[in-house]
Structures are given as C-alpha cells and as structure tokens.
Amino acid sequence: MMSMSSIIIDKIHSTVRKDDPARVINLSKQVLKVEMSPFEWSHSLICIVHIDEIVVGVIKFQEEDEEELDEVEILKSFKVDRRVHCVSWSPETSLSVIPKSVVFACGTADYVYIYSSNMADKTKNQILKGHNSYVNSLAYEPSGELLASASDDLTCRLWAVKEGYTCQSMFVLKSPGMSVCWHRGDPGKLLVAEKNGTVRLYNVDRQQAILSFDSQLVPLIAADWSPANCFRVAALAGGQLVVWDTTRPCRPVDIRVVHPNGGNSLRYSHQSEHHIATVGRPDNTLKVTHVNMKHPVCNATMTLAGGLSWTFRLPYVCVGQDRSVCFWRVSTK
C-alpha cells in the first residue's frame, strides 16, 4: 500500500470564468477514473483511480454552506497491478457503522476485483474469474444482492454477493457489453447496453429481456438509466445523445449531436431527469445537456479526461483531468 505522504492534495480552490470548474483537486499522478458513491449513506466518498493505485477519499463541506465543497481528505490507498477500466461502489459501504466498511468493485482487461476494508487493520481483495476480455462496466444492485458486469466477451454476468460472489447467471449478448445499470426502485430490473447500438432492459428473476431500444447508431459507448425518473434512458452512440421514454419506446424523445468526433462516457444527474453529462471529442469536452434546451448548460474543454461522475446530493459533476479532479457546479433545479 502506498504511503499517504506521497499523495499531494491541494486545497480545492474556486475559479470564476464561465465553464471553468468550480473546484479543483490537484494530485501528483494522472487520474484515469473518478467515481462518486451513488448512495445517500456514503454520498461523500470518492474513488480516484491512478495507474498503480485507487485512492478513496471523503469530500468535506464548508460548515456555513453545506453545498460548497471545501476539501478532500484521503482515507486509504489500494494498490492495483492492472489498468482499471470501471469502478462501482457497493451499497455495503458506510463510515457510520462499526466497524467501518468500504467495498467497491473494479473491472480490468480480464477480471473483476472486489476491494474491501474496515479502514483500520483489515483490507482484502477478491478476484472474480469468468470474463475473458475487457470488463467495460460494473453496477451493484441497490439492495446489494447482485453485482452486474458487462464485457467485450459478449456476456453480462451476475455475481451473487452474499454467496461469495459466485457467478449466478449470465446473459449472452450480440456485441460487446458497454454499460450496465440497475433500476433504482425495482432491483430486479437491469439495463444492458451493447456496442451495436442496442439497449435492453432485463427482468433478472425471469432471466429474460422485457424491453429493447435501438439507437441505430454505432458505436454505442455508454448508457444510463435516470435515477430521478425510471422511465428515462439515455445512450451515447456515434457521437450523438439519444434519450428514450420507456413508456413510448418506439422512437427517442430526443436525439442530438453532442460529440462529433465520438463520445467517451455518459451519466445522468441524480437530482434531475433532464440533465445528462457526457465527455467526448474533439478537445476532451465535457457537456451537460438539458434535454429541454437547445444549447448545453456546460461546455468545458480539457487536456485529458478520465472518468465522469455526479455527486449524489449536491449539484456537482466531476471529471478527472490529467493530474487533477475537477468539479463543475450545475444548477439542476
């Protein structure tokens, strides 16, 4: 495990120009991925992925204004020996219980790794074998019973968490699996997005697809299921943002070009069904789209971009930018 003294954290500072980040965490290494916890009880935790370690930190807020980010305290570093492509927080994670519990999953070129720690004297990792190519996306079921993983090997696998992460079942795909995410209100419903432009919703209990969408655009790079409105699904395919209403799946409710040279990632806001963040080319551009507005509400260019995540309770979207993590404040009300 790497010494905390080797990680340089500058105090988050304010900037004032339009489309500049509201806060910046300066680090000593390039940031490959960032992932905020999507759960209320651990909402202040962040994973920062470097080439050789994953750093877990907690975001602190100004006492006089709980919506203002003040600083990030680094809690623990986890050594990694493979490039991490995706991260998912477990709902088991909480710093309010005794003993403390931090659990997250990482996808690499061939395996899924589970890291867990009591943040004191016990830290372990577990390797889940089964995939034989890149793991592109991971998602814990909100109840914590299952972990879903999507891979280039044309499978989506479901791992039974309480049974030692045994592979419980598998969906065979027609093209590489790019994104997986769970319905926030009905844990038995799973979204799986494929590179060929198809998005399917599965009933896990019945092991069958219940709904599908076709973007008719390739490659599909990412998709997400709105936490604020379970009837909205969005995908980033062929550089275009495509949004569906699941009650009227035949035609998208919105489709627009957001990244002409191709996109990298997409995430829905936790607080608004209308706000969708994407990162893509040219110029490693972050765009936050309001689906009812013509122009993006945020349009920021970066030198290098790594990861994309929204804070759960506060109006911030964050992206790794070279050797920093940047936070943009986006009004979602």
C-alpha positions in Angstrom: 0.0 0.0 0.0 1.3 3.4 -0.9 2.2 5.9 1.7 -0.3 8.8 2.1 2.5 11.2 2.3 3.3 10.5 -1.4 -0.1 11.9 -2.5 -0.2 15.6 -2.9 -3.6 17.2 -2.3 -4.1 20.9 -2.8 -7.0 22.6 -1.2 -9.9 22.8 -3.6 -10.0 26.3 -5.0 -12.5 28.5 -6.7 -12.4 29.7 -10.3 -14.6 32.3 -11.9 -14.6 32.1 -15.7 -17.6 30.6 -17.4 -17.4 26.8 -18.0 -14.3 26.6 -15.7 -14.6 24.1 -12.9 -15.9 25.5 -9.6 -13.4 23.4 -7.6 -10.1 21.6 -8.5 -8.2 18.9 -6.6 -4.6 18.8 -7.7 -2.8 15.5 -7.4 0.6 14.1 -8.1 -0.5 11.4 -10.6 -2.6 11.2 -13.7 -6.3 10.4 -13.0 -7.8 7.6 -15.1 -11.2 7.4 -13.5 -13.3 9.0 -10.8 -16.4 7.6 -9.2 -18.6 9.2 -6.5 -20.7 6.9 -4.3 -24.3 6.9 -5.6 -25.8 6.1 -2.2 -27.2 8.5 0.4 -25.3 7.0 3.4 -21.9 7.2 1.6 -22.5 10.1 -0.8 -19.4 12.0 0.2 -16.9 9.2 -0.7 -14.9 9.3 -4.0 -12.7 6.7 -5.7 -9.8 8.2 -7.7 -8.1 5.7 -10.0 -4.4 6.1 -10.9 -2.4 3.6 -13.0 -1.0 1.8 -9.9 -3.4 2.6 -7.1 -7.0 3.5 -6.2 -7.4 6.3 -3.7 -10.5 6.5 -1.5 -11.3 9.9 -0.1 -14.1 11.8 1.6 -15.3 15.2 0.3 -15.8 17.7 3.1 -18.1 20.8 3.0 -17.9 24.3 4.4 -19.8 24.4 7.7 -21.6 27.6 6.7 -22.7 26.3 3.4 -23.2 22.5 3.0 -23.4 22.9 -0.8 -19.9 24.3 -1.1 -17.1 21.8 -1.5 -14.2 22.7 0.8 -11.6 19.9 0.7 -10.9 16.2 0.1 -9.4 14.1 2.8 -7.6 11.0 1.6 -8.6 7.9 3.7 -6.9 5.0 2.1 -4.9 3.8 -0.9 -5.4 0.4 -2.6 -2.6 -1.0 -4.7 -3.5 -2.2 -8.3 -1.3 -4.0 -10.8 -3.6 -3.8 -13.8 -5.3 -0.9 -15.6 -8.7 -0.2 -14.2 -11.5 0.4 -16.7 -14.5 0.9 -14.5 -15.4 1.2 -10.8 -18.7 0.6 -8.9 -19.4 1.3 -5.2 -21.1 -1.3 -3.1 -24.2 -0.2 -1.1 -22.5 -2.1 1.8 -20.1 0.9 2.1 -20.6 3.1 5.2 -18.3 5.0 7.5 -21.2 5.4 10.0 -21.2 1.8 11.1 -18.8 0.0 13.5 -16.6 -1.4 12.1 -16.4 0.9 9.1 -16.9 -0.8 5.7 -15.6 0.3 2.3 -16.4 -2.0 -0.6 -16.0 -1.4 -4.3 -15.6 -3.4 -7.5 -13.1 -2.7 -10.3 -13.1 -4.0 -13.9 -9.8 -4.7 -15.8 -8.8 -6.3 -19.1 -9.9 -9.8 -17.9 -11.1 -9.9 -14.3 -13.3 -8.2 -11.8 -11.7 -7.3 -8.5 -13.5 -6.7 -5.2 -11.7 -4.5 -2.7 -13.0 -4.3 0.9 -11.6 -2.6 4.1 -12.6 -1.7 7.6 -10.4 1.3 7.1 -8.2 0.2 10.0 -6.4 -3.2 10.2 -8.3 -5.3 7.6 -8.1 -4.9 3.9 -8.6 -7.7 1.3 -9.3 -8.1 -2.4 -11.0 -10.9 -4.3 -10.7 -11.8 -7.9 -13.8 -12.8 -9.9 -12.9 -15.0 -12.9 -15.2 -15.7 -15.8 -14.8 -12.9 -18.3 -12.1 -13.4 -20.9 -11.9 -9.9 -22.3 -12.2 -6.2 -21.2 -14.8 -5.5 -18.4 -16.4 -2.2 -19.5 -19.0 -1.6 -16.8 -20.0 -2.7 -13.3 -23.0 -2.0 -11.2 -24.1 -3.1 -7.8 -27.8 -3.8 -7.3 -29.2 -1.1 -4.9 -30.1 -3.9 -2.4 -26.6 -5.2 -2.5 -27.6 -8.7 -3.5 -26.0 -8.8 -7.0 -23.2 -7.3 -9.0 -23.6 -7.0 -12.7 -20.6 -6.8 -15.1 -20.6 -6.2 -18.9 -17.6 -7.2 -21.1 -16.2 -7.3 -24.6 -16.6 -11.1 -24.4 -20.3 -10.7 -25.3 -21.6 -11.5 -21.9 -23.2 -9.8 -19.0 -22.6 -11.7 -15.8 -24.5 -11.5 -12.4 -22.4 -12.2 -9.3 -24.2 -13.3 -6.1 -22.6 -11.0 -3.5 -23.9 -12.9 -0.4 -22.7 -16.2 -1.8 -19.1 -15.2 -2.1 -19.5 -13.5 -5.5 -20.3 -16.7 -7.3 -21.5 -16.2 -10.9 -25.2 -16.8 -10.5 -26.3 -16.3 -14.2 -25.3 -14.8 -17.5 -26.9 -13.0 -20.4 -25.4 -13.7 -23.8 -25.0 -10.5 -25.9 -24.8 -9.9 -29.6 -22.0 -7.4 -29.3 -19.7 -6.1 -26.6 -21.4 -5.0 -23.4 -20.6 -1.4 -22.8 -22.9 -0.3 -19.8 -24.9 -1.9 -17.1 -27.1 -0.2 -14.5 -30.0 -1.1 -12.2 -33.5 0.3 -11.8 -33.3 2.4 -8.6 -36.8 1.5 -7.4 -37.1 -2.1 -8.7 -33.8 -4.0 -8.1 -34.9 -6.9 -10.4 -34.7 -4.7 -13.5 -31.3 -4.4 -15.2 -30.2 -2.3 -18.2 -27.6 -3.6 -20.5 -26.3 -1.5 -23.5 -24.3 -3.1 -26.4 -21.8 -1.6 -28.7 -24.0 -2.4 -31.7 -26.5 0.3 -30.6 -29.0 -1.9 -28.7 -30.2 -1.2 -25.2 -32.1 -3.9 -23.4 -34.0 -4.0 -20.1 -34.0 -7.4 -18.4 -36.1 -9.0 -15.7 -33.4 -10.7 -13.7 -35.7 -13.0 -11.8 -37.2 -14.3 -15.1 -33.9 -14.2 -16.9 -35.4 -12.5 -20.0 -35.4 -9.2 -21.8 -38.6 -7.2 -21.3 -37.9 -4.2 -23.4 -35.3 -3.0 -26.0 -34.3 0.1 -27.8 -32.2 0.5 -30.9 -30.3 3.8 -31.4 -29.4 2.8 -35.0 -26.1 4.5 -34.3 -22.7 2.8 -33.7 -20.6 2.5 -31.8 -22.7 2.8 -28.7 -20.2 3.8 -25.9 -22.3 4.3 -22.8 -25.8 4.3 -21.5 -27.5 5.2 -18.2 -30.9 4.9 -16.5 -32.1 8.1 -14.9 -32.1 7.8 -11.1 -34.5 10.7 -10.9 -37.1 9.2 -13.4 -37.1 5.5 -14.0 -38.9 6.0 -17.3 -35.9 7.8 -18.9 -32.9 6.0 -20.5 -30.1 7.8 -22.4 -27.2 6.5 -24.6 -24.2 8.0 -26.2 -23.8 6.4 -29.7 -22.0 7.6 -32.8 -21.3 10.9 -31.0 -25.0 11.5 -30.5 -27.1 11.7 -27.3 -30.2 9.6 -27.6 -32.9 9.7 -25.0 -35.9 7.3 -24.7 -39.1 7.3 -22.6 -39.7 3.6 -21.7 -43.4 4.1 -21.8 -43.1 5.0 -25.5 -40.0 3.1 -26.6 -40.6 3.1 -30.4 -39.0 6.5 -31.0 -36.4 8.5 -29.0 -37.8 11.6 -27.3 -34.6 13.4 -28.1 -31.6 12.9 -30.3 -28.8 15.4 -30.9 -25.1 15.5 -31.9 -23.0 16.3 -28.8 -19.5 15.0 -29.7 -19.0 15.0 -33.5 -15.7 13.0 -33.2 -17.1 10.4 -30.8 -18.1 10.2 -27.1 -16.4 8.5 -24.2 -18.8 8.5 -21.3 -22.4 9.5 -20.2 -24.0 9.9 -16.8 -27.5 11.1 -15.7 -27.7 13.6 -12.8 -29.0 12.0 -9.6 -31.2 15.0 -9.0 -32.7 15.8 -12.4 -34.1 13.7 -15.2 -33.3 16.5 -17.6 -29.6 16.9 -17.0 -27.1 14.5 -18.7 -23.3 14.8 -18.6 -21.2 13.5 -21.5 -17.5 13.6 -22.3 -16.1 13.2 -25.8 -14.2 14.6 -28.8 -13.0 17.0 -30.1 -10.9 18.5 -27.3 -11.9 16.2 -24.5 -15.1 18.2 -24.0 -17.5 17.9 -21.0 -21.0 18.8 -22.0 -24.0 18.9 -19.7 -27.2 18.8 -21.7 -30.7 19.8 -20.5 -33.0 17.8 -22.8 -35.5 20.7 -23.0 -32.9 23.2 -24.0 -31.1 23.7 -27.3 -27.7 24.6 -26.1 -25.6 22.8 -23.4 -25.7 24.3 -19.9 -22.0 23.5 -19.5 -19.4 23.2 -22.3 -15.8 22.8 -21.0 -12.7 21.6 -22.8 -9.9 19.7 -21.1 -6.4 18.5 -21.9 -7.0 14.9 -20.8 -10.2 13.4 -19.4 -10.6 10.4 -17.2 -14.0 9.3 -15.8 -17.3 11.1 -15.2 -19.5 11.1 -12.1 -22.1 13.2 -10.4 -22.3 13.8 -6.7 -25.4 12.2 -5.1 -26.8 15.0 -3.1 -25.1 18.2 -4.4 -25.3 19.9 -7.8 -21.7 18.9 -9.0 -20.4 16.8 -11.8 -16.7 15.7 -11.7 -14.2 14.6 -14.2 -10.5 13.5 -13.9 -8.4 16.0 -15.9 -4.8 15.0 -16.2 -3.4 15.2 -12.7 -6.5 16.7 -11.1 -10.1 16.1 -10.3 -12.4 18.9 -11.4 -15.9 19.7 -10.1 -18.4 21.8 -12.1 -21.4 23.2 -10.3 -24.6 22.6 -12.4 -27.9 24.0 -11.2 -30.4 21.2 -11.7 -33.4 22.8 -10.2 
